[in-house]
Amino acid sequence: MLDRELGSEWEGEDISSAEETIDEGKGLFLSLSFLVILLFSVSMAFIWYMIKPRLIGISPYLYTMGGIAAGIFVFYTLSKFTVTVLSVITGKNLLPFLNINSPGIVILICQYAIKIGKTFGISIDRIGNSFVHFNNSLMRVIKKGSRNERLLVLLPRCIQNSKCKQKVAEDINNCKDCGKCVITEFKALSKEYRFHINVATGGTLARKMAYKLRPSSILAVACERELVSGIQDTGSISVFAIPNLRPEGPCKNTTVDMDNVRDVIKFIHDNENENLSLDGKVSGAIVEAGARG
Ligand code: SF4
């Protein structure tokens, strides 16, 4: 596995140009996604047209079978994405009908959406922001009714006040609750809802933590670029992503909308308690991996 520091995968990108606050709806990502699918379908048809004489030359049977296989592939890809979008729009999990357990197709499309968006001069941050909004809605649909949740909250180091000397990356309980950054609020929330928090000093460490604790859900706070990369990295783990706010520019004294954070944590917590009460069992902690302190 490649070692990387936060932001290193965007080498060549102008991180200093990252906008301070972005609030992009899901529409941008969806528009670019449909463009990706359209281009994909046209490319498949073009390739098919180009190799048609050669295939017929080998065997008309091969030509027919190849056409059917390509048609099924395109139809399946389109169906997967369409059902995923419909699930997000309706808020109902239509995904099991196509046996989709992970939003892999969305992640794949996102990579191409970013490339296409860049050709239109749309920043990665705007596309990433739109993507994480879509991703979060999808996660709510997928996680609705889930149980035995183990939540890991991953925070970037830049969320700690730059003048603070407390070693919160080692242990969040080292925070002295001075209130100069939101770490103190996360610490309080972790005690109330019992989840593990890790202040990640790099992408590799964040991934290691995810593999070590094996959470069922991650709530990640970071810049859009990191969030997109993190969602792609974590594979089968559900990631709720909240873009940070950057009042002093990127990577310094960043913060986050705590209402959004509480909303996601409450969603997971209430979801869990709802299930437990349905079973008539006593409600328990949402996280086994664990709050410390
Ligand atoms: S709230 Fe905690 S982490 Fe933030 S500046 Fe104060 S002591 Fe440091």
Boltz pocket constraint, residues with backbone or C-beta under 6 A from the ligand:
constraints:
  - pocket:
      binder: B
      contacts: [[A, 159], [A, 160], [A, 161], [A, 164], [A, 165], [A, 166], [A, 168], [A, 174], [A, 175], [A, 176], [A, 177], [A, 178], [A, 179], [A, 180], [A, 181], [A, 182], [A, 183], [A, 184]]
      max_distance: 6.0
